[in-house]
């Protein structure tokens, strides 16, 4: 087991949504300097961050997550605006928002509970669904209003959530996240 490896469960985004977010990020990069803009293949919605874990514990979490999601169907989500975590003038994280979704909250809670049952100690902060786009602002003074104007954040986009993945983090490479297990939601018929 790689001692520096970290693992997390996340909702996997469809390719067309990754491309749309990537194009939007490219527009923003010239006016909003962040130390790291995420690779398009790294876009996801984190459901439970596990940290380091043995193969046995990860496999137990996968088994429990699969079991808890076996009757869950794919569902629609809507991308909605942008936001930040951290200081308003020098944010740690720039993210794309997701409209409130009861179904997403249900999926996240089931994944979270399965991971707790598998023995993981998870963050107790409230679930704030988002898609990280960039990390560590390096400019003079950040303005979310200016970014939202540039990004035309009033534009929303719908996509279908069809799978949850267990990702492994590979520090220092791009893309940084590798899907090592995939759990498909049932088609919504």
C-alpha positions in Angstrom: 0.0 0.0 0.0 1.3 3.4 -0.9 1.6 5.4 2.3 0.9 8.7 0.5 -2.2 7.4 -1.3 -5.5 8.8 -0.4 -8.9 7.5 -1.4 -12.4 9.0 -1.8 -15.8 8.2 -3.1 -17.3 10.6 -5.6 -20.0 11.1 -8.1 -18.4 10.8 -11.5 -19.3 13.5 -14.0 -20.2 12.6 -17.6 -17.7 13.6 -20.3 -19.8 16.4 -21.8 -20.0 18.1 -18.4 -16.3 17.7 -17.9 -15.7 19.4 -21.3 -18.1 22.2 -20.5 -16.4 22.9 -17.2 -13.0 22.7 -18.8 -13.9 25.3 -21.5 -15.3 27.6 -18.8 -12.1 27.2 -16.7 -10.0 28.0 -19.7 -11.9 31.3 -20.1 -11.3 32.2 -16.4 -7.6 31.3 -16.2 -6.2 34.4 -17.9 -8.1 36.8 -15.5 -8.0 34.7 -12.3 -4.6 33.3 -11.4 -4.8 30.2 -9.3 -1.7 28.0 -8.5 -3.4 24.9 -9.9 -6.3 24.5 -12.3 -7.6 21.0 -12.1 -7.4 18.7 -15.2 -10.7 18.1 -16.8 -10.6 14.4 -15.9 -10.3 15.3 -12.2 -13.7 17.0 -12.0 -16.1 15.2 -9.6 -18.5 15.7 -6.7 -16.9 14.2 -3.5 -19.2 12.1 -1.4 -16.8 10.8 1.3 -13.1 11.4 1.8 -11.5 8.2 3.2 -7.8 9.3 3.4 -5.3 6.4 3.6 -6.8 2.9 3.8 -5.7 -0.7 3.6 -6.9 -2.8 0.6 -9.2 -4.8 3.0 -10.8 -1.7 4.4 -11.3 -0.2 1.0 -12.8 -3.4 -0.4 -15.2 -3.5 2.6 -16.3 0.1 1.9 -16.8 -0.7 -1.8 -18.9 -3.8 -0.9 -21.1 -1.8 1.6 -21.5 1.2 -0.8 -22.5 -1.2 -3.7 -25.1 -2.8 -1.4 -26.5 0.6 -0.1 -26.8 1.9 -3.7 -28.2 -1.3 -5.4 -31.7 0.2 -5.7 -30.7 3.8 -6.5 -31.3 5.1 -10.0 -29.5 7.6 -12.1 -30.7 11.2 -11.7 -30.5 14.7 -13.0 -28.3 17.4 -11.5 -28.0 21.0 -12.5 -24.7 23.0 -12.5 -25.4 26.3 -10.9 -22.9 29.2 -10.5 -19.5 29.4 -8.9 -18.2 29.8 -5.3 -15.2 29.7 -3.1 -13.8 28.2 0.1 -11.4 30.2 2.2 -10.7 33.9 2.4 -12.8 36.1 0.1 -9.8 38.0 -1.1 -7.5 35.0 -1.6 -9.5 31.8 -1.7 -8.2 28.3 -1.3 -10.7 26.7 -3.6 -12.7 27.9 -6.6 -15.7 25.6 -7.4 -18.7 25.1 -9.6 -22.0 24.8 -7.7 -24.7 22.2 -7.9 -28.4 23.1 -7.4 -29.9 21.6 -4.3 -30.9 17.9 -4.9 -32.6 15.7 -2.4 -31.5 12.6 -4.5 -27.8 13.7 -4.3 -28.1 14.2 -0.6 -29.6 10.7 -0.3 -26.8 9.1 -2.3 -24.1 11.0 -0.3 -25.6 9.9 3.0 -25.7 6.3 1.9 -22.1 6.4 0.8 -21.1 8.2 4.0 -22.9 5.7 6.2 -21.4 2.7 4.4 -17.9 4.1 4.9 -18.6 4.7 8.6 -19.8 1.1 8.8 -16.5 0.0 7.1 -14.6 1.7 10.0 -13.6 5.0 8.4 -13.5 8.2 10.5 -15.0 10.8 8.2 -15.3 14.5 8.2 -18.4 15.6 10.1 -18.8 19.0 8.2 -22.1 19.4 6.4 -22.2 18.1 2.8 -21.6 21.0 0.4 -21.9 19.6 -3.1 -19.4 21.2 -5.5 -16.9 20.6 -8.3 -13.5 21.9 -7.5 -12.0 23.8 -10.5 -8.9 25.5 -9.1 -6.8 25.7 -5.9 -4.9 28.5 -4.2 -5.5 32.0 -5.6 -2.2 33.8 -6.4 -3.5 37.2 -7.7 -3.7 40.5 -5.9 -7.3 40.6 -4.7 -10.0 38.1 -5.7 -13.5 39.2 -6.6 -16.2 36.5 -6.8 -18.6 39.1 -8.4 -16.0 39.7 -11.2 -15.5 36.0 -11.7 -19.3 35.4 -11.9 -19.6 38.1 -14.4 -16.8 36.7 -16.5 -18.1 33.1 -16.2 -21.7 34.1 -17.0 -22.6 32.0 -13.9 -26.3 32.6 -14.5 -26.0 29.9 -17.2 -27.0 26.5 -15.8 -26.4 23.1 -17.3 -28.1 19.8 -16.6 -26.4 16.4 -16.6 -27.3 12.8 -15.6 -25.5 11.3 -12.6 -25.0 7.6 -13.4 -22.1 6.3 -11.3 -20.1 6.6 -8.1 -16.4 5.8 -8.2 -13.7 5.1 -5.6 -10.8 7.3 -6.6 -7.1 7.1 -5.7 -5.1 10.3 -5.5 -1.7 10.5 -7.3 0.1 13.6 -6.0 2.3 15.5 -8.4 0.7 14.2 -11.6 -2.1 15.4 -13.9 -4.8 14.1 -13.9 -4.3 13.4 -10.2 -7.3 11.1 -9.5 -7.7 7.5 -10.8 -11.0 5.7 -10.6 -10.2 2.3 -9.2 -13.8 1.0 -8.6 -17.0 2.0 -10.2 -20.6 1.5 -9.0 -23.3 2.1 -11.6 -26.7 3.5 -10.6 -29.6 1.7 -12.2 -30.9 3.3 -15.4 -33.9 5.6 -14.7 -36.6 4.0 -16.9 
